[in-house]
Amino acid sequence: MLKKTAAMLFVASLVLTACKKENAALRIDDKTAKDAEIAHAQSGNLPVSEFDSMEFDFGKIKQGDKVEHTFKVTNKGTADLVISDAKPSCGCTVPEFTKTPIKPGESGDIKVIFDSTGKSGQQEKTVTVNMNTEKASEVLKFKANIEAPAGGIGVAPAAH
């Protein structure tokens, strides 16, 4: 009980410190936040998500290509991790995710399928993953540099 109270006070102090806009030096970094989340989870029997990466770069792709990447999430907590939803930032992205509870120490997937049809240039998109962690959600990011087809986009030469 004392461990749980101490962990909650620690997290609360971090949150309060992070909310002060006038002093950016007092804001917590991601590692400190993750450490606090793990400490709290261990005292309160919560899942903790840890992603293999939070960002992915598809590099150069051709307009019209459908590309996919799978983000891996591991449950570092002490209770089952449940992904309840994955919401893309636009209709050109379709996420697929592990629908069954992820046991402590096990991993699940969030596959992101991006359709570059009608897109060109540098594109940056996100998928918000909602989970039953203390933080409640994480934002995965990906980008691609889309090359338009040679000769323009759907332009036919004029008939004479």
NORRA-V153817 format. One record per backbone hydrogen bond with DSSP energy under -0.5 kcal/mol. NH is the residue of the N-H (numbers start at 1). CO is the residue of the C=O. Records with the same first field share a line. If there is no record, write none. Layout:
BEGIN
NH: CO / CO
END
This chain:
BEGIN
5: 1
6: 2
7: 3
8: 4
9: 5
10: 6
11: 7
12: 8
13: 9
14: 10
15: 11
16: 12
17: 13
18: 14
19: 15
20: 17
21: 19
23: 20
26: 23
27: 24
33: 29
34: 30
35: 31
36: 32
37: 33
38: 34
39: 35
40: 36
41: 37
42: 38
43: 39
44: 40
45: 41
46: 41
50: 74
52: 72
56: 141
58: 56 / 143
61: 145
63: 147
65: 62
67: 65 / 114
69: 112
71: 69 / 110
73: 108
74: 50
75: 106
76: 48 / 74
77: 48
78: 46
81: 102
84: 82 / 130
85: 130
87: 128
88: 86
89: 126
93: 90
94: 113
96: 111
98: 109
102: 81
103: 101
105: 75
106: 103
108: 73
110: 71
111: 96
112: 69
113: 94 / 111
114: 67 / 112
115: 92
116: 65 / 114
119: 116
121: 146
123: 144
125: 142
127: 140
128: 87
129: 127 / 138
130: 85 / 128
131: 136
132: 82
134: 47
137: 135
138: 129
140: 127 / 138
141: 54
142: 125
143: 56
144: 123
145: 59
146: 121 / 144
147: 61 / 145
148: 146
152: 149
154: 152
156: 154
END
